[in-house]
Amino acid sequence: MTSTLSLAEALAAGTVVLDGGMSNQLESAGHDLSDELWSARLLAEQPEAVTEAHLAYFRAGADVAITASYQATFEGFAKRGIDHDRAAELMTLSVESAREAARRAGASRPLWVAASAGPYGAMLADGSEYRGRYGLSVDELERFHRPRLEVLAAARPDVLALETVPDADEAAALLRAVRGLGVPAWLTYSVAGDRTRAGQPLEEAFALAAEADEVIAVGVNCCAPQDVDAAAATAARVTGKPVVVYPNSGETWDAEARAWTGRSSFTAGQVKGWQQAGARLIGGCCRVGPDAVSGIAETLQRA
């Protein structure tokens, strides 16, 4: 069921389970994502596949579905010949697809929808979301993000997921861009050790969100599982806000080959440590599927 309880209220009361990776779930269902639009392409071509992917995670125990809009931008769609109005429709559809999955799940527990907004580098589709430092000013990045955030907010998700942010400058732009939209947000950085992917200390990066009233949770995603504990503790200490964590499987993305390498190091057993460090929204990102999310849900129920 959808909930009259806000996500912020739920976080104040306990721990909430996020879903896992959208792309790996779509690929496991046989869909080809070898495209610059990635999973956003299916919003235009096979939206039912997106709904089914969300449904698999809700059935696995996720309380929050993150929409397939990570790579959905006006600029990215334009490269594929999709005009502004149709692009806005597809962004709205990303939220509606997750809502439909929540309806079909028929769960007795509250379910929420987080509208994903990936970094500028995701639109470039060249791996630069793992580096940051695009050569753009904070003002330029704000102008890039604000129009699609307005569209996503108008679709009335429960929260905006400002995710996989590699650079504190881009975080500053995103925090400006969500002001006045009337929808709360969470902010998650992609990190390497104790720094953002662009190299800034996490203490400084997290501090940007400390006084942002729109932000209901701060943390990390799309990082190695072993980087979560220290980052979660830093986010909690610096911001005083609930912490959100959803790392990758531990494998490494090769942007040139467009493939994952290495082995998974993600286990449900890590979840309690993340919770003890302050995490209240816990799930997985790339290569973390429904089975792993089910393990997270079971672990948190026993915690």
DOVONU-75652 format. One record per residue: y, x, z of N, C-alpha, C in turn; residue in one letter. Coordinates in steps of 0.05 Angstrom, whole numbers, plus 5000, padded with zeros to 4 digits. Layout:
BEGIN
YXZYXZYXZa/...
This chain:
BEGIN
497650175000500050005000502550185000m/504650084988507150214991508250155019t/510050315029510750295057513650205062s/514050055083516749995092517550215111t/515650385120516250615136517350835118l/519650945124520651165107519051415112s/519051595092517651845095518752005118l/521352005122522552145144521552045171a/521251785173520151665197517251745202e/515751755180512951835182512752125191a/514552305181514452585189515252615218l/516952445228517652455256515352375274a/513452215263511252115278508752285276a/508552445255506052605252506052755225g/503552815216503252975192502352805169t/503352865145502952705121501552875100v/499652765085498052915066499252885038v/499853105025500853114998498453124979l/498953074953496853094933496453384925d/494953424903494553694893495753724865g/494753914850495853974824495453754803g/497653674790497453474769496053594744m/496853834737495753944712492753994713s/491754104735488854154736487253894737n/488453684748487053424749486953304721q/489153324706489153234678487253394661l/487253654664485453824648482553764654e/481953714680479153654687478253384675s/480153214668479552964655479452994624a/479853244615479553294586482053304570g/484453304583486953304568487953584563h/488953624539490053884531492953914539d/493554114555496354144565497554404554l/496554504531497554744519500154684503s/502254614518504654514505506954584524d/509354624514511554694531512354464550e/511754224543512353994561510253964583l/507954104580505854104600505053814606w/504753734631503753464637505753254630s/508353324627510353124619509853014592a/508453164574507853064548506152804549r/504352794569502652554571504152304580l/506552334591508152104597508851954571l/509152104550509851984524507351894509a/505152044512502852004495500551854508e/500051904534497851784548498651734578q/500551554582501451514610499251414629p/497251274618495051184635493551414648e/493451644633492151874644493551984669a/496251964668497852044691497251864715v/497251604710496651414732493851474744t/491851524727489151574737489051834753e/490652034746490752284761491852234789a/494052084790495152014817493151854833h/491751674820489851504835487551674847l/486651874832484552054843485452184869a/487952264870488952384895489352184917y/490351954911490551744932487751684944f/485851664926483051604935481851834951r/482852074946481852314960483152334988a/485252174993486452185020489352255020g/490552314997493452374996495052135003a/497252185018499151975025501551975006d/502052194993504352234975503452324948v/504452194927503952284899506552404889a/506252644877508452784865508352724835i/510552624824510552524796510152744776t/509552664751509052854729511652924715a/513852944730516453004718517453284723s/515753454733516553734739517853864714y/516653824691517653954667519153754649q/519853524660521253314645524253354647a/525453454625528353494624529353394597t/531853324596533053224571532853444550f/533253694558533253924539530353964529e/528453954547525653994539524653784520g/525353534526524553314509525953334481f/528453414482529953434457528653634437a/527453844448526054034431523753904416k/522753694427520453554415521453304399r/524053284395525153064379525352804394g/525252814421525452574438528352544446i/529652324440532452294445533052234475d/535552234481536452204509535351954522h/535651724509534851474521531851464526d/530251564506527351564509526551764531r/527951984533527352174554527752054581a/529951904584530551774610528351564616a/527351424596525251234600522651374610e/522151604599519651754607519951864635l/522251944643522652034670522251804690m/523351574682522951334699520051254700t/518651284677515851214676514251394695l/515051644699513651814717513451704745s/515651574754515751454780514051194780v/514451034759512950784757509950834756e/509051044743506151104741505051164769s/506551314785505551374812505551124829a/507550954826507650694840505150524833r/504550524807502250364798499650474810e/499450734811497050854824496850774853a/499150764867499150684895498250394898a/499150234879498249944880495249924876r/494250074856491450054850489650174872r/490750364887489150484908488350294929a/489950084933489249874952488749984980g/490250194988489850325014491150165036a/489950185060491150055083493250225096s/493350475089495350665100497850665082r/500150755093502550775077502250985055p/503350935032503351125009506251154999l/506951394991509651454982509551594955w/511851584941512151724915514451924916v/513852174909515852384907516452454878a/518952424870519652484842520252784839a/518552914823518753204820521053284802s/522553484811524553614795524053914797a/522954024776522454314775524954474770g/524654744771527054914767527754934737p/530055054732530955094705528955244689y/527655444701525655604687523255444677g/522655214689520455054679521054944652a/523554884646524354784620523955004599m/524455254607524155474588521255524581l/519455444599516555474594515755754587a/516955954600516356234595515656384620d/515056244641514356374666516756454683g/519256394674521556494689521956334715s/520556114718520755974744519456144766e/518056344759516856534779518556784783y/520956784770522757014773525556934782r/526556704772529356624777531256804762g/533756824772535757004760535956944730r/536756704723536856624695539456714681y/541356814696543956884684545856654683g/545256444698546956204699548356184726l/550756074727552156044752551055794767s/551755774793551055544808552155294795v/554555304786555755074772554254994747d/553355184732551855124707549155004714e/547855104735545255004743545554714754l/547754664768548254394778548554204755e/550054284734550454114711547754064696r/545954254697543354214684541654004700f/541654034727539853864743540853584748h/543453554751544553294760543753054742r/543853074715543252834699540352734703p/538452914704535652814707535152724736r/536452844755536252754783537352474786l/539552414771540652144772538651934761e/537352014739535351834727532951794746v/531952004757529751984776530451824801l/532851874811533651724835533951424829a/534951364805535251084798532550934796a/530351084792527650964791526650904819a/528150984839527550924867524951034878r/524551294875522351414889523051424919p/521051494935521551514964523051764971d/522651974954523852234959523952384933v/525952564931526052744908524853014916l/522953114901521653374907523053584891a/524853734903526153964890524354194895l/522654254875520354434881520154674863e/518654864873518055124859520655264852t/522555254870525155384866524955684872v/525555854852525156134856527556284867p/529756154869532256294872534156134890d/535356264910537156124929539556014914a/540456144893542756034878542055764865d/539555744855538755494843538455274865e/537455364888537355174911540055064918a/542055234918544755144924545754944903a/545054984878545754804856544354534860a/541754544867540254294871541254134895l/541954274916542954134940545654004933l/547254124917549653984907549053744890r/547053784873546353574853545253324865a/543953334889542753094901544752944919v/547153054923549052914940549852654928r/549852444945550752184936548852024920g/546352124916544451974899543051744915l/543251754941542051544957539051564961g/537851794954535051834957534652104972v/533052104993532652365008531152564990p/531052804999529853024983528353215001a/526353354990525353595003525953824984w/526154064996526654304980524554514986l/523154604965521054804969521455034950t/521255274961521555514946518755614937y/518655754914516355914907516956194917s/515156304933515756554947513656774942v/514357014949512557244949513057384975a/511157364994511557475020513757335035g/515757485045517957365061520457335044d/520157325018522557305001522157094979r/524356984969524156814945523156984922t/522356854900521457004877523657174865r/526157094870528457254860529157474879a/527757484902528157714920529957664945g/530857414949532657364972530957324997q/531857415020530457365045530257055050p/527856975060527456695064529256575085l/529956735105531756625125534356525112e/535456685094537956605081537456365062e/535256365048534656155029534255885044a/532755885065532355635080534855535093f/536555725102539055645116540855465099a/540655495073542255315055541755025060l/539254955068538554675071538954575100a/539554755118539654675146541654445152a/543954455139546054255144546154035122e/544254035104544253835083542853585093a/544453375097543453125108541352995089d/541553035063539652915044536853035047e/536653265058534153415058532553345084v/530153225079528553145102526253335108i/525753525090523753735095524353975078a/523554205088524054465074521454635076v/520954785055518554955057517955105031g/515355125025514455285002512355134987v/512155204961510055104944509455304922n/507355264908506655434884506655724892c/505555794916505456064925502556114934c/501956364942499356424952498856304980a/496456204986495956085012496656275035p/496256535032496756715054499756755060q/501456665042504356685047505456445062d/503756245068504855995079505556015108v/503756135124504156135154506956235162d/507556475153510156605161512456445150a/512256355124514456205112514955945126a/512755805134513055555148514455595175a/513655795189514855855215517855915212a/518556065191521356135186522955885179t/521855715162523255465154523755295178a/521755265196522155095219524255215238a/524155475242526055605260528955595249r/529255645223531955655212533255385208v/531655185201532854925194532554715215t/530454735232529954525251528854265239g/528154285213527154045198524154055196k/522853835190519953845184519454025161p/517154155161516454345140514454225121v/514854285095513054195074511754445061v/509054445058507654665046505554555027v/505554665003503354604984502954844965y/501355034974500855274959498855234936p/498755434919496755434898493955504909n/492055514892489355584901489055874909s/490956044901490856334906490356484881g/489756344859489456474833492256544823e/492456704802494956804792495356694763t/497856604758498456494731499456724713w/498056754690498856944670500556794649d/503156834649504956674632504456734603a/503856984596503457054568500856934557e/498756944573496256834564496056534570a/497956434585497956144594495256074606r/494356244625491756194638491856304667a/490056204683489756284711487756514713w/488256704730486456924735485856954765t/483657094771482957134799481356914811g/481056924838479356724852481056554871r/479956324877481256154896480956254925s/483156244940483056314968484056094986s/484255854974485155614989482855485003f/483155435029481055295044482355095063t/480954875068482054675086482354785114a/480854985121481055105147483755235153g/485255295132487955415136489955215146q/489354965142491254745147492254735175v/490454775195491354755223493354965230k/493055205219495055415223497755335212g/497755215188500255135176501554915193w/499854735203500954515220502154635246q/500754825258501754955282504455105277q/504755195252507255335246509555145240a/509054885240511154695236510854505212g/508754555196508454385172507754095179a/509153915167508653625171507953485145r/508453615122507653525096505853745085l/503253685081501353895073499653805050i/499553965029497853905006497354154990g/496954124964496454354947497954334921g/498254554907499654564882497554634860c/498154824843496454884820493654964828c/491754844814488854904818487754794844r/489254634858488154504882487654214875v/485154134875484353864865483653664887g/482653434879482053224898480153304920p/478153464914476253544935477653704957d/479553884950481054034969482853854985a/484153664972485953474986484353305005v/481953224997480153075016479653245041s/479153505037478653685059481153705077g/483553715065485953715081486253465098i/485753235085485952975100484052965123a/481553055118479553045140480353235163e/481353465156482153665176484353555193t/486353435180488653325195487853085213l/485952935204485052715221483752805246q/482453045244481053155267482853315285r/485253385274487053575289488153435314a/
